[in-house]
Amino acid sequence: MIILVGIYSNSLRMLKKLAACSSQLVVCNKTLVAFSLQLAAVLFLFSCKTVKKVEAIQEAITKKDTAQVVVIKETPVVDSAAIVADIMGKVIQNKIDFQTFNAKIKVDYEGAENKDNYTVYLSMRKDSVIIIRVKGSFLGISAEGLQVKINKDSVTLVRKVGEKYIMNRSINYLQEVTEIPFDFATVQDLLIGNPIFMSKNLVSYKNSNTQLLVVMVGELFKHLINLDKNDNRVLYSKLDDIDVQRNRTCDITFGGYQPLGDYMFATNRKISMAEKAKLDIYLDFKEFTLNDPLKYNFELPKNYKRK
């Protein structure tokens, strides 16, 4: 969720230059949108009938530019449908189901050339709408700079700094700005903390005393997921692009679990993405509620031009 690509770097780099030249705000149009969408960013990316238990999974860490890649030694598969069903059941059991979700998130960003931080306000209604409001330092002033509303078939963006405008696009815009096959459901899962890009094609697993390590291969990503055996919480998720030419990887670490209704919610997450350069994003959920009325609304200014 991810997860996922390094689209934040350009957008945040542009924001750091706003104080020097307000005309540069036009340039960061698309990348600032990408920051909010992937947080939503990202600002990040489920049984086959055969699986063989692997007593040792070889982890050869290879440096791809600045990204780490886990090399999995795959073995011949055997008919083990019951094992597959049990493993996937553990993941599905902890998947957070909800009607509404509200959160206030501190976002720290660190790229190759700079770093920054933002406060993101989030409201979601399941399978219906995602509202994101981004507050940070723009032109040296703390202010709300961006609003995004995502529906199942459309994306609406309000830019409130520099060149102010309203932009309407189809849901395909998510894929255009992130270069990841994001749809509404995937973004929704990424934000609530559910694992994304799960596949039923399990190729190997390792069962230790405290953790369960599972490797699955989908159409786009090879996915390594690490579960805590005590309560089946997701501890770690790693996505490697099937296309080795893309050299695209994403690591997501989940921590700081706290109760959220009947579920355990990861309040701290680190997302490390790399393709040509590495980008680290830290999410710290300061406030979060489940199944309350939507807290943050989406406003359309009357005097903004439309794109």
ZIJOWO-V259641 format. One record per residue. N is the residue number from 1. RES is the residue in three letters. SS is DSSP state (~ for helix, > for strand, _ for the rest). OMEGA is omega in degrees with one decimal (NA if undefined). D_FIRST is the distance of its C-alpha to the first C-alpha in Angstrom with 1 decimal. Layout:
N_RES_SS_OMEGA_D_FIRST ; N_RES_SS_OMEGA_D_FIRST
//
This chain:
1_MET___177.4_0.0 ; 2_ILE___78.5_1.1 ; 3_ILE___NA_3.1 ; 4_LEU___-159.7_5.5 ; 5_VAL___179.6_8.6 ; 6_GLY___-178.7_11.2 ; 7_ILE___-177.1_12.0 ; 8_TYR_~_-168.2_12.8 ; 9_SER_~_-178.0_15.7 ; 10_ASN_~_-176.6_18.1 ; 11_SER_~_-177.8_17.6 ; 12_LEU_~_175.9_18.3 ; 13_ARG_~_177.4_21.0 ; 14_MET_~_-178.0_22.6 ; 15_LEU_~_179.5_22.6 ; 16_LYS_~_-177.9_24.5 ; 17_LYS___-174.8_27.1 ; 18_LEU___-177.0_27.8 ; 19_ALA___-177.5_30.7 ; 20_ALA___-175.3_32.4 ; 21_CYS___-175.8_32.4 ; 22_SER_~_179.4_31.3 ; 23_SER_~_179.8_31.6 ; 24_GLN_~_179.7_28.5 ; 25_LEU_~_180.0_26.5 ; 26_VAL___-176.9_27.0 ; 27_VAL___-174.7_25.3 ; 28_CYS___-179.4_22.0 ; 29_ASN_~_-172.0_21.8 ; 30_LYS_~_-176.5_19.0 ; 31_THR_~_175.2_16.9 ; 32_LEU_~_174.7_17.3 ; 33_VAL_~_-178.6_16.0 ; 34_ALA_~_177.5_12.9 ; 35_PHE_~_-176.0_12.4 ; 36_SER_~_-176.8_12.6 ; 37_LEU_~_-177.8_10.7 ; 38_GLN___170.9_7.4 ; 39_LEU_>_176.7_8.1 ; 40_ALA___NA_8.7 ; 41_ALA___54.0_7.2 ; 42_VAL_>_178.8_6.9 ; 43_LEU___NA_9.2 ; 44_PHE___NA_1.9 ; 45_LEU___NA_3.5 ; 46_PHE___NA_15.1 ; 47_SER___176.0_21.6 ; 48_CYS___-173.6_23.5 ; 49_LYS___-175.0_27.0 ; 50_THR_>_176.4_27.2 ; 51_VAL___174.3_25.9 ; 52_LYS___178.0_27.7 ; 53_LYS_>_-179.9_27.5 ; 54_VAL___-177.5_27.1 ; 55_GLU___177.6_28.8 ; 56_ALA___174.7_27.2 ; 57_ILE___-176.6_24.0 ; 58_GLN___177.6_24.6 ; 59_GLU___177.0_22.0 ; 60_ALA_>_-175.9_23.2 ; 61_ILE_>_-178.5_21.2 ; 62_THR_>_-177.7_21.7 ; 63_LYS_>_174.4_21.1 ; 64_LYS_>_-171.2_19.4 ; 65_ASP___178.2_20.3 ; 66_THR___-177.2_18.6 ; 67_ALA_>_175.0_15.8 ; 68_GLN_>_-178.5_16.6 ; 69_VAL_>_177.4_16.6 ; 70_VAL_>_179.3_17.5 ; 71_VAL_>_-176.0_20.2 ; 72_ILE___176.1_20.9 ; 73_LYS___-177.5_24.5 ; 74_GLU___-177.1_24.5 ; 75_THR___177.8_27.8 ; 76_PRO___-175.6_29.7 ; 77_VAL___175.7_28.5 ; 78_VAL___-179.5_30.8 ; 79_ASP_>_-175.9_31.1 ; 80_SER___-174.4_29.3 ; 81_ALA_~_-179.0_28.0 ; 82_ALA_~_178.7_28.7 ; 83_ILE_~_178.8_26.5 ; 84_VAL_~_-178.5_23.6 ; 85_ALA_~_-179.3_24.2 ; 86_ASP_~_-179.7_24.4 ; 87_ILE_~_-178.9_21.1 ; 88_MET_~_176.9_19.1 ; 89_GLY_~_178.6_21.2 ; 90_LYS_~_179.6_20.1 ; 91_VAL_~_-177.5_16.4 ; 92_ILE_~_-178.7_17.4 ; 93_GLN_~_-177.2_19.8 ; 94_ASN___178.3_17.4 ; 95_LYS___-175.1_15.1 ; 96_ILE___174.1_15.7 ; 97_ASP___-175.1_17.8 ; 98_PHE___170.4_18.9 ; 99_GLN___175.3_21.0 ; 100_THR_>_179.5_20.0 ; 101_PHE_>_176.2_17.9 ; 102_ASN_>_179.7_18.7 ; 103_ALA_>_168.5_17.4 ; 104_LYS_>_-170.0_18.3 ; 105_ILE_>_169.9_15.9 ; 106_LYS_>_-176.8_17.0 ; 107_VAL_>_174.2_14.7 ; 108_ASP_>_-175.6_16.0 ; 109_TYR_>_177.5_15.1 ; 110_GLU_>_178.5_16.8 ; 111_GLY___-177.2_17.2 ; 112_ALA___-173.4_20.0 ; 113_GLU___-177.0_22.4 ; 114_ASN___176.4_21.7 ; 115_LYS_>_-177.6_20.0 ; 116_ASP_>_177.5_19.8 ; 117_ASN_>_-178.1_18.8 ; 118_TYR_>_169.2_18.4 ; 119_THR_>_-177.8_18.7 ; 120_VAL_>_177.1_16.5 ; 121_TYR_>_-170.7_18.0 ; 122_LEU_>_169.9_16.2 ; 123_SER_>_179.1_17.9 ; 124_MET_>_166.2_16.7 ; 125_ARG_>_-170.8_19.1 ; 126_LYS___175.3_17.7 ; 127_ASP___-176.1_17.6 ; 128_SER___-173.8_19.5 ; 129_VAL_>_172.5_18.2 ; 130_ILE_>_179.2_15.6 ; 131_ILE_>_-178.7_17.4 ; 132_ILE_>_175.7_16.1 ; 133_ARG_>_-174.0_18.8 ; 134_VAL_>_178.8_18.4 ; 135_LYS_>_179.5_21.4 ; 136_GLY_>_178.6_22.3 ; 137_SER_>_-180.0_25.3 ; 138_PHE_>_-176.5_26.4 ; 139_LEU___178.5_29.7 ; 140_GLY___-178.7_30.4 ; 141_ILE_>_176.3_30.1 ; 142_SER_>_-175.4_27.7 ; 143_ALA_>_173.6_26.7 ; 144_GLU_>_-175.3_24.1 ; 145_GLY_>_-172.4_23.0 ; 146_LEU_>_169.9_20.6 ; 147_GLN_>_177.9_20.1 ; 148_VAL_>_172.5_17.7 ; 149_LYS_>_-179.8_18.3 ; 150_ILE_>_171.1_16.3 ; 151_ASN_>_-177.6_18.3 ; 152_LYS___-177.1_17.8 ; 153_ASP___-175.3_19.7 ; 154_SER_>_175.6_19.6 ; 155_VAL_>_175.8_18.2 ; 156_THR_>_-177.4_20.7 ; 157_LEU_>_174.0_20.5 ; 158_VAL_>_177.1_23.2 ; 159_ARG_>_-170.6_23.7 ; 160_LYS___176.9_26.1 ; 161_VAL___179.4_26.9 ; 162_GLY___176.4_29.0 ; 163_GLU___-175.1_29.2 ; 164_LYS___-179.1_28.6 ; 165_TYR_>_173.2_27.7 ; 166_ILE_>_-179.3_26.0 ; 167_MET_>_176.8_24.0 ; 168_ASN_>_179.2_23.4 ; 169_ARG_>_174.6_21.3 ; 170_SER_>_-179.8_20.3 ; 171_ILE___178.4_16.9 ; 172_ASN___178.5_16.7 ; 173_TYR_~_177.4_16.3 ; 174_LEU_~_-180.0_12.6 ; 175_GLN_~_-178.5_12.7 ; 176_GLU_~_-174.4_15.5 ; 177_VAL_~_-178.6_14.1 ; 178_THR_~_-174.9_10.7 ; 179_GLU___176.8_12.2 ; 180_ILE___-178.1_9.4 ; 181_PRO___178.0_10.6 ; 182_PHE___165.6_9.1 ; 183_ASP___-175.6_11.6 ; 184_PHE_~_-175.9_12.5 ; 185_ALA_~_-179.7_11.7 ; 186_THR_~_177.6_8.1 ; 187_VAL_~_178.9_7.6 ; 188_GLN_~_178.2_10.1 ; 189_ASP_~_-179.9_8.6 ; 190_LEU_~_-177.1_5.4 ; 191_LEU_~_-177.3_8.4 ; 192_ILE_~_178.0_10.9 ; 193_GLY___174.6_9.3 ; 194_ASN___177.6_9.5 ; 195_PRO___-177.8_8.0 ; 196_ILE___-179.9_6.4 ; 197_PHE___175.0_8.4 ; 198_MET___-179.2_11.3 ; 199_SER___175.1_14.6 ; 200_LYS___-176.8_18.2 ; 201_ASN___177.4_19.4 ; 202_LEU_>_-177.6_19.7 ; 203_VAL_>_178.8_21.6 ; 204_SER_>_174.8_22.3 ; 205_TYR_>_176.4_22.0 ; 206_LYS_>_-177.0_23.7 ; 207_ASN_>_178.5_25.2 ; 208_SER___-178.2_26.3 ; 209_ASN___-173.8_28.1 ; 210_THR___-173.7_25.2 ; 211_GLN_>_174.9_22.0 ; 212_LEU_>_-178.1_20.8 ; 213_LEU_>_-174.2_18.9 ; 214_VAL_>_176.4_17.8 ; 215_VAL_>_177.8_17.0 ; 216_MET_>_-178.9_16.2 ; 217_VAL_>_177.2_16.2 ; 218_GLY___-178.2_14.9 ; 219_GLU___-174.9_15.9 ; 220_LEU___-172.4_13.3 ; 221_PHE_>_162.2_11.8 ; 222_LYS_>_-170.3_13.6 ; 223_HIS_>_172.7_11.8 ; 224_LEU_>_-178.5_13.4 ; 225_ILE_>_-176.2_13.0 ; 226_ASN_>_-177.2_15.5 ; 227_LEU_>_170.7_17.1 ; 228_ASP_>_-175.0_19.9 ; 229_LYS___-178.1_22.9 ; 230_ASN___-177.8_24.6 ; 231_ASP___174.8_22.4 ; 232_ASN___175.1_19.5 ; 233_ARG___173.7_16.9 ; 234_VAL_>_179.4_13.6 ; 235_LEU_>_-171.7_14.2 ; 236_TYR_>_177.6_12.0 ; 237_SER_>_179.8_9.4 ; 238_LYS_>_179.0_9.8 ; 239_LEU_>_173.8_9.0 ; 240_ASP_>_-178.5_12.0 ; 241_ASP_>_175.0_13.0 ; 242_ILE___178.0_16.0 ; 243_ASP___-176.4_17.7 ; 244_VAL___178.3_19.0 ; 245_GLN___178.6_20.2 ; 246_ARG___178.6_16.7 ; 247_ASN___-172.8_16.3 ; 248_ARG___-180.0_12.5 ; 249_THR_>_175.4_10.7 ; 250_CYS_>_174.4_7.8 ; 251_ASP_>_175.2_8.8 ; 252_ILE_>_176.6_7.6 ; 253_THR_>_-178.3_10.9 ; 254_PHE_>_179.0_11.9 ; 255_GLY_>_178.9_15.4 ; 256_GLY_>_-176.4_18.0 ; 257_TYR_>_176.4_18.1 ; 258_GLN_>_179.5_20.4 ; 259_PRO_>_174.3_21.9 ; 260_LEU_>_-172.3_20.7 ; 261_GLY___178.7_23.2 ; 262_ASP___-173.5_23.4 ; 263_TYR_>_170.1_20.0 ; 264_MET_>_-171.2_18.7 ; 265_PHE_>_179.7_15.9 ; 266_ALA_>_-177.6_14.0 ; 267_THR_>_177.7_15.2 ; 268_ASN_>_178.8_14.2 ; 269_ARG_>_173.1_10.8 ; 270_LYS_>_179.4_10.6 ; 271_ILE_>_178.1_7.8 ; 272_SER_>_-176.9_9.9 ; 273_MET_>_177.8_9.4 ; 274_ALA_>_165.6_12.5 ; 275_GLU___173.4_14.3 ; 276_LYS___177.8_17.6 ; 277_ALA___-176.3_17.0 ; 278_LYS_>_178.1_15.0 ; 279_LEU_>_177.7_13.1 ; 280_ASP_>_178.0_12.5 ; 281_ILE_>_179.9_11.1 ; 282_TYR_>_179.3_12.6 ; 283_LEU_>_178.1_12.2 ; 284_ASP_>_-178.0_15.5 ; 285_PHE_>_-177.9_16.1 ; 286_LYS_>_178.0_19.8 ; 287_GLU_>_177.7_20.5 ; 288_PHE_>_178.9_19.0 ; 289_THR_>_-178.5_21.0 ; 290_LEU_>_171.7_20.7 ; 291_ASN___169.3_23.0 ; 292_ASP___174.7_24.8 ; 293_PRO___180.0_25.8 ; 294_LEU___-173.8_23.3 ; 295_LYS___-175.5_23.9 ; 296_TYR___-178.2_22.7 ; 297_ASN___-179.6_24.1 ; 298_PHE___-174.7_23.6 ; 299_GLU___176.8_26.7 ; 300_LEU___178.0_28.1 ; 301_PRO___-175.5_30.7 ; 302_LYS___-172.3_33.8 ; 303_ASN___179.5_34.8 ; 304_TYR___175.1_31.6 ; 305_LYS_>_-177.9_31.9 ; 306_ARG_>_178.6_29.6 ; 307_LYS___NA_27.9
//
